[in-house]
Amino acid sequence: METTSEITIHQCPRCNESHTYQVVFERTQYPYRKELKKSMPAPVKLYYGDDFTCPNEKENFYARYWLEEDTGETIESIVSIHLLKSS
Ligand SMILES: [Zn+2]
């Protein structure tokens, strides 16, 4: 199942401006026993790193960001990253 999350880079290392990207990622769901939910740590924050493209300088830069994994799901992979807005 594809899910999207908005990531804002507040200070781009190329141009110092703020850019917001849409990260599309693939997640799968697995069955779990509802009564166990309280003992499972969720949501779990996962730390990722990827190349982003600065729309002003047209250059890539590496940035790290968080995605949240809720109970009963696993983030499998990052599908794509594209710019939503720039300011
Ligand atoms: Zn930039």
PDB file of the backbone (N, CA, C, O) and the ligand in Angstrom, with CONECT records:
HET     ZN  A 101       1
ATOM      1  N   MET A   1       0.844  -1.184   0.000  1.00  0.00           N
ATOM      2  CA  MET A   1       0.000   0.000   0.000  1.00  0.00           C
ATOM      3  C   MET A   1       0.885   1.243   0.000  1.00  0.00           C
ATOM      4  O   MET A   1       1.789   1.367   0.827  1.00  0.00           O
ATOM      5  N   GLU A   2       0.627   2.153  -0.921  1.00  0.00           N
ATOM      6  CA  GLU A   2       1.434   3.372  -0.980  1.00  0.00           C
ATOM      7  C   GLU A   2       0.855   4.456  -0.084  1.00  0.00           C
ATOM      8  O   GLU A   2      -0.354   4.683  -0.065  1.00  0.00           O
ATOM      9  N   THR A   3       1.718   5.110   0.644  1.00  0.00           N
ATOM     10  CA  THR A   3       1.324   6.164   1.566  1.00  0.00           C
ATOM     11  C   THR A   3       2.216   7.363   1.312  1.00  0.00           C
ATOM     12  O   THR A   3       3.355   7.208   0.870  1.00  0.00           O
ATOM     13  N   THR A   4       1.712   8.552   1.587  1.00  0.00           N
ATOM     14  CA  THR A   4       2.542   9.733   1.387  1.00  0.00           C
ATOM     15  C   THR A   4       2.727  10.482   2.698  1.00  0.00           C
ATOM     16  O   THR A   4       1.893  10.418   3.601  1.00  0.00           O
ATOM     17  N   SER A   5       3.813  11.174   2.772  1.00  0.00           N
ATOM     18  CA  SER A   5       4.106  11.988   3.939  1.00  0.00           C
ATOM     19  C   SER A   5       4.802  13.260   3.464  1.00  0.00           C
ATOM     20  O   SER A   5       5.611  13.224   2.537  1.00  0.00           O
ATOM     21  N   GLU A   6       4.482  14.385   4.107  1.00  0.00           N
ATOM     22  CA  GLU A   6       5.114  15.645   3.725  1.00  0.00           C
ATOM     23  C   GLU A   6       6.330  15.908   4.602  1.00  0.00           C
ATOM     24  O   GLU A   6       6.271  15.834   5.829  1.00  0.00           O
ATOM     25  N   ILE A   7       7.425  16.216   3.935  1.00  0.00           N
ATOM     26  CA  ILE A   7       8.676  16.502   4.639  1.00  0.00           C
ATOM     27  C   ILE A   7       9.099  17.916   4.279  1.00  0.00           C
ATOM     28  O   ILE A   7       9.219  18.252   3.100  1.00  0.00           O
ATOM     29  N   THR A   8       9.322  18.733   5.278  1.00  0.00           N
ATOM     30  CA  THR A   8       9.788  20.094   5.007  1.00  0.00           C
ATOM     31  C   THR A   8      11.250  20.234   5.400  1.00  0.00           C
ATOM     32  O   THR A   8      11.640  19.942   6.531  1.00  0.00           O
ATOM     33  N   ILE A   9      12.042  20.683   4.448  1.00  0.00           N
ATOM     34  CA  ILE A   9      13.441  21.014   4.702  1.00  0.00           C
ATOM     35  C   ILE A   9      13.459  22.515   4.957  1.00  0.00           C
ATOM     36  O   ILE A   9      13.266  23.312   4.039  1.00  0.00           O
ATOM     37  N   HIS A  10      13.693  22.892   6.209  1.00  0.00           N
ATOM     38  CA  HIS A  10      13.536  24.306   6.563  1.00  0.00           C
ATOM     39  C   HIS A  10      14.667  25.183   6.049  1.00  0.00           C
ATOM     40  O   HIS A  10      14.466  26.354   5.726  1.00  0.00           O
ATOM     41  N   GLN A  11      15.832  24.612   5.980  1.00  0.00           N
ATOM     42  CA  GLN A  11      16.949  25.410   5.474  1.00  0.00           C
ATOM     43  C   GLN A  11      17.752  24.554   4.510  1.00  0.00           C
ATOM     44  O   GLN A  11      18.622  23.777   4.906  1.00  0.00           O
ATOM     45  N   CYS A  12      17.435  24.718   3.243  1.00  0.00           N
ATOM     46  CA  CYS A  12      18.110  23.948   2.204  1.00  0.00           C
ATOM     47  C   CYS A  12      19.607  24.261   2.208  1.00  0.00           C
ATOM     48  O   CYS A  12      19.991  25.430   2.215  1.00  0.00           O
ATOM     49  N   PRO A  13      20.452  23.234   2.205  1.00  0.00           N
ATOM     50  CA  PRO A  13      21.898  23.480   2.229  1.00  0.00           C
ATOM     51  C   PRO A  13      22.422  24.100   0.936  1.00  0.00           C
ATOM     52  O   PRO A  13      23.550  24.592   0.898  1.00  0.00           O
ATOM     53  N   ARG A  14      21.612  24.080  -0.121  1.00  0.00           N
ATOM     54  CA  ARG A  14      22.044  24.688  -1.392  1.00  0.00           C
ATOM     55  C   ARG A  14      21.662  26.159  -1.488  1.00  0.00           C
ATOM     56  O   ARG A  14      22.460  26.980  -1.940  1.00  0.00           O
ATOM     57  N   CYS A  15      20.434  26.498  -1.061  1.00  0.00           N
ATOM     58  CA  CYS A  15      19.970  27.878  -1.274  1.00  0.00           C
ATOM     59  C   CYS A  15      19.427  28.548  -0.011  1.00  0.00           C
ATOM     60  O   CYS A  15      19.018  29.709  -0.046  1.00  0.00           O
ATOM     61  N   ASN A  16      19.425  27.813   1.102  1.00  0.00           N
ATOM     62  CA  ASN A  16      18.959  28.352   2.390  1.00  0.00           C
ATOM     63  C   ASN A  16      17.454  28.594   2.474  1.00  0.00           C
ATOM     64  O   ASN A  16      16.968  29.102   3.485  1.00  0.00           O
ATOM     65  N   GLU A  17      16.723  28.243   1.440  1.00  0.00           N
ATOM     66  CA  GLU A  17      15.286  28.449   1.505  1.00  0.00           C
ATOM     67  C   GLU A  17      14.584  27.202   2.013  1.00  0.00           C
ATOM     68  O   GLU A  17      15.217  26.178   2.273  1.00  0.00           O
ATOM     69  N   SER A  18      13.273  27.299   2.151  1.00  0.00           N
ATOM     70  CA  SER A  18      12.503  26.188   2.683  1.00  0.00           C
ATOM     71  C   SER A  18      11.789  25.454   1.542  1.00  0.00           C
ATOM     72  O   SER A  18      11.155  26.091   0.701  1.00  0.00           O
ATOM     73  N   HIS A  19      11.885  24.151   1.509  1.00  0.00           N
ATOM     74  CA  HIS A  19      11.221  23.356   0.482  1.00  0.00           C
ATOM     75  C   HIS A  19      10.408  22.261   1.167  1.00  0.00           C
ATOM     76  O   HIS A  19      10.827  21.691   2.174  1.00  0.00           O
ATOM     77  N   THR A  20       9.243  21.982   0.600  1.00  0.00           N
ATOM     78  CA  THR A  20       8.426  20.887   1.114  1.00  0.00           C
ATOM     79  C   THR A  20       8.321  19.810   0.047  1.00  0.00           C
ATOM     80  O   THR A  20       7.996  20.090  -1.107  1.00  0.00           O
ATOM     81  N   TYR A  21       8.597  18.584   0.445  1.00  0.00           N
ATOM     82  CA  TYR A  21       8.588  17.451  -0.476  1.00  0.00           C
ATOM     83  C   TYR A  21       7.520  16.458  -0.059  1.00  0.00           C
ATOM     84  O   TYR A  21       7.146  16.361   1.109  1.00  0.00           O
ATOM     85  N   GLN A  22       7.046  15.732  -1.045  1.00  0.00           N
ATOM     86  CA  GLN A  22       6.148  14.622  -0.755  1.00  0.00           C
ATOM     87  C   GLN A  22       6.940  13.332  -0.905  1.00  0.00           C
ATOM     88  O   GLN A  22       7.473  13.025  -1.971  1.00  0.00           O
ATOM     89  N   VAL A  23       7.003  12.594   0.184  1.00  0.00           N
ATOM     90  CA  VAL A  23       7.682  11.306   0.161  1.00  0.00           C
ATOM     91  C   VAL A  23       6.612  10.217   0.026  1.00  0.00           C
ATOM     92  O   VAL A  23       5.695  10.120   0.841  1.00  0.00           O
ATOM     93  N   VAL A  24       6.752   9.407  -1.015  1.00  0.00           N
ATOM     94  CA  VAL A  24       5.834   8.290  -1.228  1.00  0.00           C
ATOM     95  C   VAL A  24       6.548   7.025  -0.765  1.00  0.00           C
ATOM     96  O   VAL A  24       7.655   6.727  -1.212  1.00  0.00           O
ATOM     97  N   PHE A  25       5.913   6.295   0.120  1.00  0.00           N
ATOM     98  CA  PHE A  25       6.562   5.070   0.589  1.00  0.00           C
ATOM     99  C   PHE A  25       5.582   3.910   0.584  1.00  0.00           C
ATOM    100  O   PHE A  25       4.364   4.083   0.622  1.00  0.00           O
ATOM    101  N   GLU A  26       6.161   2.735   0.536  1.00  0.00           N
ATOM    102  CA  GLU A  26       5.378   1.506   0.471  1.00  0.00           C
ATOM    103  C   GLU A  26       5.339   0.887   1.871  1.00  0.00           C
ATOM    104  O   GLU A  26       6.370   0.718   2.520  1.00  0.00           O
ATOM    105  N   ARG A  27       4.129   0.556   2.317  1.00  0.00           N
ATOM    106  CA  ARG A  27       4.060  -0.118   3.617  1.00  0.00           C
ATOM    107  C   ARG A  27       3.165  -1.334   3.511  1.00  0.00           C
ATOM    108  O   ARG A  27       2.246  -1.390   2.694  1.00  0.00           O
ATOM    109  N   THR A  28       3.450  -2.284   4.339  1.00  0.00           N
ATOM    110  CA  THR A  28       2.626  -3.476   4.385  1.00  0.00           C
ATOM    111  C   THR A  28       2.016  -3.584   5.772  1.00  0.00           C
ATOM    112  O   THR A  28       2.567  -3.087   6.754  1.00  0.00           O
ATOM    113  N   GLN A  29       0.888  -4.232   5.830  1.00  0.00           N
ATOM    114  CA  GLN A  29       0.231  -4.414   7.108  1.00  0.00           C
ATOM    115  C   GLN A  29       0.281  -5.881   7.499  1.00  0.00           C
ATOM    116  O   GLN A  29       0.181  -6.774   6.658  1.00  0.00           O
ATOM    117  N   TYR A  30       0.434  -6.100   8.766  1.00  0.00           N
ATOM    118  CA  TYR A  30       0.473  -7.469   9.255  1.00  0.00           C
ATOM    119  C   TYR A  30      -0.552  -7.621  10.376  1.00  0.00           C
ATOM    120  O   TYR A  30      -0.848  -6.661  11.087  1.00  0.00           O
ATOM    121  N   PRO A  31      -1.082  -8.812  10.526  1.00  0.00           N
ATOM    122  CA  PRO A  31      -2.081  -9.012  11.563  1.00  0.00           C
ATOM    123  C   PRO A  31      -1.435  -9.046  12.955  1.00  0.00           C
ATOM    124  O   PRO A  31      -0.334  -9.567  13.131  1.00  0.00           O
ATOM    125  N   TYR A  32      -2.130  -8.493  13.914  1.00  0.00           N
ATOM    126  CA  TYR A  32      -1.636  -8.560  15.287  1.00  0.00           C
ATOM    127  C   TYR A  32      -2.838  -8.672  16.206  1.00  0.00           C
ATOM    128  O   TYR A  32      -3.957  -8.329  15.823  1.00  0.00           O
ATOM    129  N   ARG A  33      -2.613  -9.136  17.377  1.00  0.00           N
ATOM    130  CA  ARG A  33      -3.712  -9.294  18.326  1.00  0.00           C
ATOM    131  C   ARG A  33      -3.979  -7.966  19.021  1.00  0.00           C
ATOM    132  O   ARG A  33      -3.093  -7.388  19.651  1.00  0.00           O
ATOM    133  N   LYS A  34      -5.234  -7.487  18.894  1.00  0.00           N
ATOM    134  CA  LYS A  34      -5.593  -6.168  19.420  1.00  0.00           C
ATOM    135  C   LYS A  34      -5.249  -6.023  20.908  1.00  0.00           C
ATOM    136  O   LYS A  34      -4.859  -4.947  21.361  1.00  0.00           O
ATOM    137  N   GLU A  35      -5.396  -7.094  21.643  1.00  0.00           N
ATOM    138  CA  GLU A  35      -5.133  -6.991  23.086  1.00  0.00           C
ATOM    139  C   GLU A  35      -3.649  -6.796  23.393  1.00  0.00           C
ATOM    140  O   GLU A  35      -3.270  -6.435  24.507  1.00  0.00           O
ATOM    141  N   LEU A  36      -2.834  -7.038  22.394  1.00  0.00           N
ATOM    142  CA  LEU A  36      -1.394  -6.836  22.588  1.00  0.00           C
ATOM    143  C   LEU A  36      -0.965  -5.425  22.208  1.00  0.00           C
ATOM    144  O   LEU A  36       0.178  -5.029  22.437  1.00  0.00           O
ATOM    145  N   LYS A  37      -1.897  -4.673  21.624  1.00  0.00           N
ATOM    146  CA  LYS A  37      -1.513  -3.373  21.082  1.00  0.00           C
ATOM    147  C   LYS A  37      -0.861  -2.467  22.129  1.00  0.00           C
ATOM    148  O   LYS A  37       0.108  -1.764  21.842  1.00  0.00           O
ATOM    149  N   LYS A  38      -1.409  -2.498  23.343  1.00  0.00           N
ATOM    150  CA  LYS A  38      -0.885  -1.601  24.390  1.00  0.00           C
ATOM    151  C   LYS A  38       0.561  -1.896  24.736  1.00  0.00           C
ATOM    152  O   LYS A  38       1.302  -1.006  25.154  1.00  0.00           O
ATOM    153  N   SER A  39       0.958  -3.138  24.562  1.00  0.00           N
ATOM    154  CA  SER A  39       2.333  -3.483  24.924  1.00  0.00           C
ATOM    155  C   SER A  39       3.301  -3.306  23.752  1.00  0.00           C
ATOM    156  O   SER A  39       4.507  -3.506  23.893  1.00  0.00           O
ATOM    157  N   MET A  40       2.752  -2.929  22.592  1.00  0.00           N
ATOM    158  CA  MET A  40       3.634  -2.731  21.445  1.00  0.00           C
ATOM    159  C   MET A  40       3.992  -1.253  21.333  1.00  0.00           C
ATOM    160  O   MET A  40       3.125  -0.388  21.453  1.00  0.00           O
ATOM    161  N   PRO A  41       5.234  -0.975  21.109  1.00  0.00           N
ATOM    162  CA  PRO A  41       5.649   0.426  21.002  1.00  0.00           C
ATOM    163  C   PRO A  41       5.216   1.034  19.671  1.00  0.00           C
ATOM    164  O   PRO A  41       5.745   0.673  18.620  1.00  0.00           O
ATOM    165  N   ALA A  42       4.269   1.945  19.714  1.00  0.00           N
ATOM    166  CA  ALA A  42       3.802   2.551  18.472  1.00  0.00           C
ATOM    167  C   ALA A  42       3.220   3.927  18.765  1.00  0.00           C
ATOM    168  O   ALA A  42       2.708   4.138  19.864  1.00  0.00           O
ATOM    169  N   PRO A  43       3.276   4.852  17.847  1.00  0.00           N
ATOM    170  CA  PRO A  43       3.997   4.698  16.579  1.00  0.00           C
ATOM    171  C   PRO A  43       5.512   4.721  16.788  1.00  0.00           C
ATOM    172  O   PRO A  43       6.024   5.336  17.723  1.00  0.00           O
ATOM    173  N   VAL A  44       6.191   4.046  15.904  1.00  0.00           N
ATOM    174  CA  VAL A  44       7.650   4.004  15.957  1.00  0.00           C
ATOM    175  C   VAL A  44       8.179   4.995  14.927  1.00  0.00           C
ATOM    176  O   VAL A  44       7.777   4.975  13.764  1.00  0.00           O
ATOM    177  N   LYS A  45       9.068   5.842  15.363  1.00  0.00           N
ATOM    178  CA  LYS A  45       9.659   6.804  14.423  1.00  0.00           C
ATOM    179  C   LYS A  45      10.916   6.205  13.813  1.00  0.00           C
ATOM    180  O   LYS A  45      11.806   5.730  14.518  1.00  0.00           O
ATOM    181  N   LEU A  46      10.969   6.236  12.499  1.00  0.00           N
ATOM    182  CA  LEU A  46      12.123   5.691  11.788  1.00  0.00           C
ATOM    183  C   LEU A  46      12.860   6.835  11.097  1.00  0.00           C
ATOM    184  O   LEU A  46      12.255   7.750  10.540  1.00  0.00           O
ATOM    185  N   TYR A  47      14.141   6.751  11.152  1.00  0.00           N
ATOM    186  CA  TYR A  47      14.984   7.812  10.630  1.00  0.00           C
ATOM    187  C   TYR A  47      15.534   7.390   9.270  1.00  0.00           C
ATOM    188  O   TYR A  47      16.212   6.370   9.152  1.00  0.00           O
ATOM    189  N   TYR A  48      15.234   8.189   8.248  1.00  0.00           N
ATOM    190  CA  TYR A  48      15.674   7.879   6.888  1.00  0.00           C
ATOM    191  C   TYR A  48      16.598   8.964   6.369  1.00  0.00           C
ATOM    192  O   TYR A  48      16.649  10.070   6.908  1.00  0.00           O
ATOM    193  N   GLY A  49      17.315   8.637   5.329  1.00  0.00           N
ATOM    194  CA  GLY A  49      18.140   9.630   4.658  1.00  0.00           C
ATOM    195  C   GLY A  49      18.043   9.425   3.160  1.00  0.00           C
ATOM    196  O   GLY A  49      18.101   8.293   2.680  1.00  0.00           O
ATOM    197  N   ASP A  50      17.897  10.513   2.420  1.00  0.00           N
ATOM    198  CA  ASP A  50      17.757  10.415   0.968  1.00  0.00           C
ATOM    199  C   ASP A  50      18.284  11.668   0.291  1.00  0.00           C
ATOM    200  O   ASP A  50      18.552  12.686   0.929  1.00  0.00           O
ATOM    201  N   ASP A  51      18.423  11.558  -1.020  1.00  0.00           N
ATOM    202  CA  ASP A  51      18.792  12.727  -1.812  1.00  0.00           C
ATOM    203  C   ASP A  51      17.536  13.507  -2.190  1.00  0.00           C
ATOM    204  O   ASP A  51      16.549  12.937  -2.656  1.00  0.00           O
ATOM    205  N   PHE A  52      17.592  14.802  -1.985  1.00  0.00           N
ATOM    206  CA  PHE A  52      16.521  15.702  -2.398  1.00  0.00           C
ATOM    207  C   PHE A  52      17.102  16.632  -3.459  1.00  0.00           C
ATOM    208  O   PHE A  52      18.307  16.885  -3.481  1.00  0.00           O
ATOM    209  N   THR A  53      16.249  17.133  -4.328  1.00  0.00           N
ATOM    210  CA  THR A  53      16.725  18.066  -5.355  1.00  0.00           C
ATOM    211  C   THR A  53      16.271  19.476  -5.012  1.00  0.00           C
ATOM    212  O   THR A  53      15.082  19.724  -4.809  1.00  0.00           O
ATOM    213  N   CYS A  54      17.207  20.378  -4.949  1.00  0.00           N
ATOM    214  CA  CYS A  54      16.884  21.782  -4.709  1.00  0.00           C
ATOM    215  C   CYS A  54      16.292  22.368  -5.992  1.00  0.00           C
ATOM    216  O   CYS A  54      16.935  22.301  -7.040  1.00  0.00           O
ATOM    217  N   PRO A  55      15.095  22.936  -5.940  1.00  0.00           N
ATOM    218  CA  PRO A  55      14.456  23.462  -7.154  1.00  0.00           C
ATOM    219  C   PRO A  55      15.109  24.752  -7.650  1.00  0.00           C
ATOM    220  O   PRO A  55      14.952  25.118  -8.815  1.00  0.00           O
ATOM    221  N   ASN A  56      15.824  25.428  -6.790  1.00  0.00           N
ATOM    222  CA  ASN A  56      16.465  26.685  -7.204  1.00  0.00           C
ATOM    223  C   ASN A  56      17.822  26.446  -7.851  1.00  0.00           C
ATOM    224  O   ASN A  56      18.143  27.004  -8.900  1.00  0.00           O
ATOM    225  N   GLU A  57      18.608  25.597  -7.192  1.00  0.00           N
ATOM    226  CA  GLU A  57      19.964  25.365  -7.697  1.00  0.00           C
ATOM    227  C   GLU A  57      20.047  24.133  -8.598  1.00  0.00           C
ATOM    228  O   GLU A  57      21.073  23.887  -9.232  1.00  0.00           O
ATOM    229  N   LYS A  58      18.966  23.367  -8.648  1.00  0.00           N
ATOM    230  CA  LYS A  58      18.925  22.127  -9.439  1.00  0.00           C
ATOM    231  C   LYS A  58      20.040  21.148  -9.045  1.00  0.00           C
ATOM    232  O   LYS A  58      20.560  20.397  -9.871  1.00  0.00           O
ATOM    233  N   GLU A  59      20.377  21.185  -7.786  1.00  0.00           N
ATOM    234  CA  GLU A  59      21.409  20.286  -7.290  1.00  0.00           C
ATOM    235  C   GLU A  59      20.832  19.412  -6.191  1.00  0.00           C
ATOM    236  O   GLU A  59      19.902  19.799  -5.483  1.00  0.00           O
ATOM    237  N   ASN A  60      21.398  18.239  -6.069  1.00  0.00           N
ATOM    238  CA  ASN A  60      20.945  17.338  -5.021  1.00  0.00           C
ATOM    239  C   ASN A  60      21.637  17.632  -3.697  1.00  0.00           C
ATOM    240  O   ASN A  60      22.769  18.112  -3.654  1.00  0.00           O
ATOM    241  N   PHE A  61      20.938  17.335  -2.644  1.00  0.00           N
ATOM    242  CA  PHE A  61      21.561  17.374  -1.323  1.00  0.00           C
ATOM    243  C   PHE A  61      20.973  16.231  -0.512  1.00  0.00           C
ATOM    244  O   PHE A  61      19.875  15.743  -0.782  1.00  0.00           O
ATOM    245  N   TYR A  62      21.729  15.828   0.474  1.00  0.00           N
ATOM    246  CA  TYR A  62      21.312  14.712   1.307  1.00  0.00           C
ATOM    247  C   TYR A  62      20.647  15.259   2.562  1.00  0.00           C
ATOM    248  O   TYR A  62      21.174  16.169   3.202  1.00  0.00           O
ATOM    249  N   ALA A  63      19.501  14.709   2.910  1.00  0.00           N
ATOM    250  CA  ALA A  63      18.829  15.156   4.129  1.00  0.00           C
ATOM    251  C   ALA A  63      18.220  13.949   4.836  1.00  0.00           C
ATOM    252  O   ALA A  63      17.918  12.928   4.219  1.00  0.00           O
ATOM    253  N   ARG A  64      18.052  14.097   6.130  1.00  0.00           N
ATOM    254  CA  ARG A  64      17.465  13.021   6.919  1.00  0.00           C
ATOM    255  C   ARG A  64      16.085  13.444   7.395  1.00  0.00           C
ATOM    256  O   ARG A  64      15.835  14.631   7.602  1.00  0.00           O
ATOM    257  N   TYR A  65      15.200  12.496   7.568  1.00  0.00           N
ATOM    258  CA  TYR A  65      13.835  12.794   7.954  1.00  0.00           C
ATOM    259  C   TYR A  65      13.239  11.596   8.675  1.00  0.00           C
ATOM    260  O   TYR A  65      13.768  10.485   8.628  1.00  0.00           O
ATOM    261  N   TRP A  66      12.109  11.857   9.352  1.00  0.00           N
ATOM    262  CA  TRP A  66      11.426  10.818  10.123  1.00  0.00           C
ATOM    263  C   TRP A  66      10.164  10.351   9.408  1.00  0.00           C
ATOM    264  O   TRP A  66       9.449  11.149   8.802  1.00  0.00           O
ATOM    265  N   LEU A  67       9.902   9.072   9.485  1.00  0.00           N
ATOM    266  CA  LEU A  67       8.598   8.540   9.090  1.00  0.00           C
ATOM    267  C   LEU A  67       8.064   7.746  10.275  1.00  0.00           C
ATOM    268  O   LEU A  67       8.833   7.174  11.049  1.00  0.00           O
ATOM    269  N   GLU A  68       6.741   7.716  10.410  1.00  0.00           N
ATOM    270  CA  GLU A  68       6.142   6.996  11.535  1.00  0.00           C
ATOM    271  C   GLU A  68       5.528   5.678  11.091  1.00  0.00           C
ATOM    272  O   GLU A  68       4.808   5.602  10.095  1.00  0.00           O
ATOM    273  N   GLU A  69       5.830   4.671  11.845  1.00  0.00           N
ATOM    274  CA  GLU A  69       5.303   3.334  11.587  1.00  0.00           C
ATOM    275  C   GLU A  69       4.331   3.007  12.712  1.00  0.00           C
ATOM    276  O   GLU A  69       4.717   2.964  13.880  1.00  0.00           O
ATOM    277  N   ASP A  70       3.098   2.783  12.368  1.00  0.00           N
ATOM    278  CA  ASP A  70       2.096   2.513  13.399  1.00  0.00           C
ATOM    279  C   ASP A  70       2.026   1.010  13.700  1.00  0.00           C
ATOM    280  O   ASP A  70       2.606   0.187  12.992  1.00  0.00           O
ATOM    281  N   THR A  71       1.305   0.685  14.763  1.00  0.00           N
ATOM    282  CA  THR A  71       1.132  -0.721  15.111  1.00  0.00           C
ATOM    283  C   THR A  71       0.508  -1.479  13.943  1.00  0.00           C
ATOM    284  O   THR A  71      -0.483  -1.029  13.368  1.00  0.00           O
ATOM    285  N   GLY A  72       1.072  -2.602  13.601  1.00  0.00           N
ATOM    286  CA  GLY A  72       0.493  -3.422  12.549  1.00  0.00           C
ATOM    287  C   GLY A  72       0.950  -3.066  11.154  1.00  0.00           C
ATOM    288  O   GLY A  72       0.393  -3.560  10.173  1.00  0.00           O
ATOM    289  N   GLU A  73       1.946  -2.224  11.049  1.00  0.00           N
ATOM    290  CA  GLU A  73       2.445  -1.927   9.707  1.00  0.00           C
ATOM    291  C   GLU A  73       3.960  -1.833   9.701  1.00  0.00           C
ATOM    292  O   GLU A  73       4.600  -1.524  10.706  1.00  0.00           O
ATOM    293  N   THR A  74       4.501  -2.112   8.530  1.00  0.00           N
ATOM    294  CA  THR A  74       5.940  -2.051   8.330  1.00  0.00           C
ATOM    295  C   THR A  74       6.213  -1.204   7.100  1.00  0.00           C
ATOM    296  O   THR A  74       5.620  -1.430   6.045  1.00  0.00           O
ATOM    297  N   ILE A  75       7.100  -0.240   7.225  1.00  0.00           N
ATOM    298  CA  ILE A  75       7.505   0.541   6.060  1.00  0.00           C
ATOM    299  C   ILE A  75       8.532  -0.275   5.291  1.00  0.00           C
ATOM    300  O   ILE A  75       9.580  -0.642   5.824  1.00  0.00           O
ATOM    301  N   GLU A  76       8.217  -0.552   4.033  1.00  0.00           N
ATOM    302  CA  GLU A  76       9.077  -1.421   3.225  1.00  0.00           C
ATOM    303  C   GLU A  76      10.150  -0.643   2.477  1.00  0.00           C
ATOM    304  O   GLU A  76      11.328  -1.000   2.509  1.00  0.00           O
ATOM    305  N   SER A  77       9.732   0.417   1.810  1.00  0.00           N
ATOM    306  CA  SER A  77      10.699   1.148   0.992  1.00  0.00           C
ATOM    307  C   SER A  77      10.166   2.526   0.641  1.00  0.00           C
ATOM    308  O   SER A  77       8.965   2.790   0.705  1.00  0.00           O
ATOM    309  N   ILE A  78      11.088   3.388   0.272  1.00  0.00           N
ATOM    310  CA  ILE A  78      10.728   4.711  -0.218  1.00  0.00           C
ATOM    311  C   ILE A  78      10.549   4.582  -1.731  1.00  0.00           C
ATOM    312  O   ILE A  78      11.441   4.104  -2.432  1.00  0.00           O
ATOM    313  N   VAL A  79       9.386   5.012  -2.227  1.00  0.00           N
ATOM    314  CA  VAL A  79       9.086   4.856  -3.653  1.00  0.00           C
ATOM    315  C   VAL A  79       9.603   6.058  -4.453  1.00  0.00           C
ATOM    316  O   VAL A  79      10.299   5.894  -5.455  1.00  0.00           O
ATOM    317  N   SER A  80       9.260   7.247  -4.005  1.00  0.00           N
ATOM    318  CA  SER A  80       9.707   8.436  -4.721  1.00  0.00           C
ATOM    319  C   SER A  80       9.622   9.654  -3.822  1.00  0.00           C
ATOM    320  O   SER A  80       8.932   9.652  -2.802  1.00  0.00           O
ATOM    321  N   ILE A  81      10.330  10.683  -4.218  1.00  0.00           N
ATOM    322  CA  ILE A  81      10.326  11.954  -3.488  1.00  0.00           C
ATOM    323  C   ILE A  81      10.164  13.056  -4.512  1.00  0.00           C
ATOM    324  O   ILE A  81      10.959  13.147  -5.447  1.00  0.00           O
ATOM    325  N   HIS A  82       9.152  13.896  -4.358  1.00  0.00           N
ATOM    326  CA  HIS A  82       9.063  15.031  -5.268  1.00  0.00           C
ATOM    327  C   HIS A  82       8.641  16.307  -4.545  1.00  0.00           C
ATOM    328  O   HIS A  82       8.025  16.285  -3.480  1.00  0.00           O
ATOM    329  N   LEU A  83       9.001  17.401  -5.170  1.00  0.00           N
ATOM    330  CA  LEU A  83       8.776  18.708  -4.571  1.00  0.00           C
ATOM    331  C   LEU A  83       7.299  19.061  -4.568  1.00  0.00           C
ATOM    332  O   LEU A  83       6.615  18.892  -5.577  1.00  0.00           O
ATOM    333  N   LEU A  84       6.803  19.554  -3.429  1.00  0.00           N
ATOM    334  CA  LEU A  84       5.429  20.044  -3.349  1.00  0.00           C
ATOM    335  C   LEU A  84       5.394  21.563  -3.453  1.00  0.00           C
ATOM    336  O   LEU A  84       4.662  22.128  -4.266  1.00  0.00           O
ATOM    337  N   LYS A  85       6.188  22.205  -2.626  1.00  0.00           N
ATOM    338  CA  LYS A  85       6.247  23.660  -2.721  1.00  0.00           C
ATOM    339  C   LYS A  85       7.589  24.179  -2.211  1.00  0.00           C
ATOM    340  O   LYS A  85       8.306  23.515  -1.463  1.00  0.00           O
ATOM    341  N   SER A  86       7.881  25.366  -2.641  1.00  0.00           N
ATOM    342  CA  SER A  86       9.146  25.989  -2.299  1.00  0.00           C
ATOM    343  C   SER A  86       8.881  27.426  -1.912  1.00  0.00           C
ATOM    344  O   SER A  86       8.053  28.095  -2.531  1.00  0.00           O
ATOM    345  N   SER A  87       9.575  27.909  -0.895  1.00  0.00           N
ATOM    346  CA  SER A  87       9.370  29.303  -0.520  1.00  0.00           C
ATOM    347  C   SER A  87      10.696  29.945  -0.142  1.00  0.00           C
ATOM    348  O   SER A  87      10.733  31.125   0.206  1.00  0.00           O
TER     349      SER A  87
HETATM  350 ZN    ZN A 101      17.134  24.831  -2.154  1.00  0.00          ZN2+
END
